[in-house]
Amino acid sequence: MWTDMGASPLEDFKVCQPHSRPWQVYLHGGGVSCSGALIDPWWIVTSFECTPKSYRTVASLGEHDVTVDEGTEQHIYVADVIRHSPYRSPLHSLTMVRLAEPALLTQDVQPVPLPARCPRPGETCQVSGWGSTVPNQYEPAQHLKCITVPVVDDQTCMNTFPEFLFWSLGMVCAGRANTDNCMWDRGSVMVCDGRLQGVQWFSHGCSNHDDPSVYTKLCLYNDWINDVMDRYEPTLPETTPGMTTAEGQ
């Protein structure tokens, strides 16, 4: 079990303790820049809004500062992208990403367990991603950021929704006024009690600091996630070792 080291303040944003989130994945390339969570040596979970592309997007694992080589990274191409719906559904936001080769599990690269229960209102969770934690302020990705948020009950969350959004049972909200509830990063990862409970769907807290942000409620998708991993069982290609690794990314 990984111990939460919290976030250390740095100017106007919060930076994670380096490598305290060994499941965090930086997806980039092919017009993509977003986060995901490693749940298996072959598999990553992210949001529908993150749109990686096969053999164009790279999954970087073991990252903290994405602008330098820290010696802990693994860069592997995305092989398959499986979305929960074939189109952007207002009721679901979930994507499974299969790597071109399995991640090598190390101290800095570890999967996060899937939920054993659903998150509870008032429960404190940690959200991590590469993006600004300052409302209405864009910031290029560099260091992994961490914020701590409370889970919000469904009714409170629905009361903050803009008219153009649909409420779904597959949503869970976290963050409220006077808390760090902004993370400008598609697919940023929410972990509660050491287990993956959400990937970011809508970053409301970045537009209005009084509103919670919305995450996919992953406890409802365990069966679908496991079914995808069973149906798309990976096999290593018959190529020279390392051919599917994105060197020098």
Secondary structure, 3 states (H helix, E strand, C coil): CCCCCCEEEECCEEEECCCCCCCEEEEECCCCEEEEEEEECCEEEECCCCCCCCCCCEEEECCCECCCCCCCCEEEEEEEEEECCCCCCCCCCCEEEEECCCCCCECCECCCCCCCCCCCCCCEEEEEECCCCCCCCCCCCCECEEEEEEEECHHHHHHCCCCCCCCCCCEEEECCCCCCCCCCCCCCEEEECCEEEEEEEECHHHHCCCCCEEEECHHHCHHHHHHHHHHCCCCCCCCCCCCCECCCC
